């Protein structure tokens, strides 16, 4: 890490590394940014990267304490809800989404993300998770 890296620069780097599938490096940037800034954004992005890398249960474990410490941080709530849905914890995901204030959402830059998340999971409500493939042993 360059000593002149700001938390914002580190988070931009994390976002770019994620787009190349370099999840561990991206998480490291988030951790470095979190050490420099007390905002929940670095830890929230860390959780979002865990979800994107196919680890929604780890993301939930990471995001829950952040959500408890910052219950009004909308982006943390949205990424926690997404991780819950992807981990099959639909009731918890809905509880988080339904707790969000409609007024707050309308005024937020994340309103489209929240609407998209709600619409996606409402359209999938009747789908059941696929059972894991079991290979018979002989």
C-alpha positions as CSV (number, residue, x, y, z in Angstrom):
1,X,0.0,0.0,0.0
2,X,1.2,3.5,-0.9
3,X,1.3,5.6,2.3
4,X,-0.6,8.3,0.4
5,X,-3.5,6.0,-0.3
6,X,-6.7,7.5,1.1
7,X,-9.6,5.2,2.2
8,X,-11.5,6.3,-0.9
9,X,-8.6,5.3,-3.2
10,X,-8.3,2.0,-1.4
11,X,-12.1,1.3,-1.9
12,X,-11.8,2.2,-5.6
13,X,-9.0,-0.2,-5.9
14,X,-11.0,-2.9,-4.1
15,X,-13.9,-2.3,-6.5
16,X,-11.6,-2.7,-9.5
17,X,-9.9,-5.8,-8.1
18,X,-13.3,-7.4,-7.5
19,X,-14.2,-6.8,-11.2
20,X,-11.1,-8.9,-12.1
21,X,-12.1,-11.6,-9.6
22,X,-9.2,-10.8,-7.2
23,X,-11.4,-11.0,-4.2
24,X,-8.7,-11.6,-1.5
25,X,-6.8,-8.6,-2.7
26,X,-10.0,-6.5,-2.8
27,X,-10.8,-7.5,0.8
28,X,-7.3,-6.6,1.8
29,X,-7.9,-3.1,0.4
30,X,-11.1,-2.9,2.3
31,X,-9.4,-3.8,5.5
32,X,-6.7,-1.2,5.0
33,X,-9.3,1.4,4.3
34,X,-11.2,0.4,7.4
35,X,-8.1,0.9,9.5
36,X,-7.9,4.5,8.2
37,X,-11.6,5.5,8.4
38,X,-14.3,4.7,10.9
39,X,-17.1,4.9,8.3
40,X,-19.0,1.6,7.8
41,X,-18.4,1.8,4.1
42,X,-15.1,-0.1,4.0
43,X,-16.5,-3.0,6.0
44,X,-19.7,-2.9,4.0
45,X,-17.8,-3.3,0.8
46,X,-15.8,-6.1,2.4
47,X,-19.1,-7.9,3.1
48,X,-20.4,-7.2,-0.4
49,X,-17.1,-8.7,-1.9
50,X,-17.6,-11.8,0.3
51,X,-21.1,-12.2,-1.2
52,X,-19.8,-11.6,-4.7
53,X,-17.2,-14.3,-4.2
54,X,-19.8,-16.9,-3.4
55,X,-19.5,-16.7,0.4
56,X,-22.8,-15.3,1.6
57,X,-22.7,-16.9,5.0
58,X,-19.3,-15.3,5.7
59,X,-20.7,-12.0,4.4
60,X,-23.6,-12.3,6.9
61,X,-21.1,-13.0,9.8
62,X,-19.1,-10.0,8.7
63,X,-22.0,-7.6,8.1
64,X,-24.2,-8.3,11.1
65,X,-22.0,-6.5,13.6
66,X,-21.6,-3.5,11.2
67,X,-25.4,-3.5,10.8
68,X,-25.9,-3.6,14.6
69,X,-23.4,-0.7,15.1
70,X,-24.8,1.3,12.2
71,X,-28.5,0.3,11.8
72,X,-29.3,3.4,9.7
73,X,-26.5,2.8,7.2
74,X,-28.6,2.0,4.2
75,X,-25.9,0.4,2.0
76,X,-25.0,-2.0,4.9
77,X,-28.6,-3.0,5.2
78,X,-29.0,-3.7,1.5
79,X,-25.8,-5.8,1.3
80,X,-26.7,-7.7,4.4
81,X,-30.2,-8.4,3.0
82,X,-28.7,-9.6,-0.3
83,X,-26.3,-11.9,1.5
84,X,-29.2,-13.3,3.6
85,X,-31.3,-14.0,0.4
86,X,-28.4,-15.7,-1.3
87,X,-27.7,-17.8,1.8
88,X,-31.3,-19.0,1.9
89,X,-32.2,-16.9,4.9
90,X,-35.1,-15.2,3.2
91,X,-37.1,-14.2,6.3
92,X,-34.1,-12.4,7.7
93,X,-33.5,-10.7,4.3
94,X,-37.1,-9.6,4.2
95,X,-37.0,-8.3,7.8
96,X,-34.0,-6.1,6.9
97,X,-35.6,-4.8,3.7
98,X,-39.0,-4.2,5.3
99,X,-37.4,-2.2,8.1
100,X,-36.1,0.3,5.6
101,X,-38.0,3.6,5.6
102,X,-39.6,4.3,2.3
103,X,-38.9,8.1,2.8
104,X,-35.3,7.4,3.5
105,X,-35.1,5.2,0.4
106,X,-36.6,7.8,-1.9
107,X,-34.0,10.3,-0.8
108,X,-31.1,7.9,-1.1
109,X,-28.8,7.3,-4.0
110,X,-29.3,3.6,-3.3
111,X,-33.1,3.7,-3.9
112,X,-32.7,1.9,-7.3
113,X,-30.6,-0.8,-5.7
114,X,-33.1,-1.4,-2.9
115,X,-36.0,-1.5,-5.4
116,X,-34.1,-3.9,-7.6
117,X,-33.3,-6.1,-4.7
118,X,-37.0,-6.2,-3.5
119,X,-38.3,-6.8,-7.1
120,X,-35.8,-9.6,-7.7
121,X,-36.6,-11.5,-4.5
122,X,-40.4,-10.9,-4.8
123,X,-40.2,-12.5,-8.3
124,X,-38.3,-15.5,-6.9
125,X,-40.5,-16.0,-3.9
126,X,-42.1,-19.2,-5.3
127,X,-38.7,-20.8,-6.3
128,X,-37.2,-23.3,-3.9
129,X,-33.4,-23.6,-3.7
130,X,-32.0,-26.4,-5.7
131,X,-31.0,-29.5,-3.8
132,X,-27.3,-30.2,-4.0
133,X,-26.1,-32.7,-6.6
134,X,-25.4,-36.0,-4.9
135,X,-23.2,-38.4,-6.7
136,X,-24.1,-42.0,-5.8
137,X,-21.3,-44.1,-4.5
138,X,-20.8,-47.6,-5.7
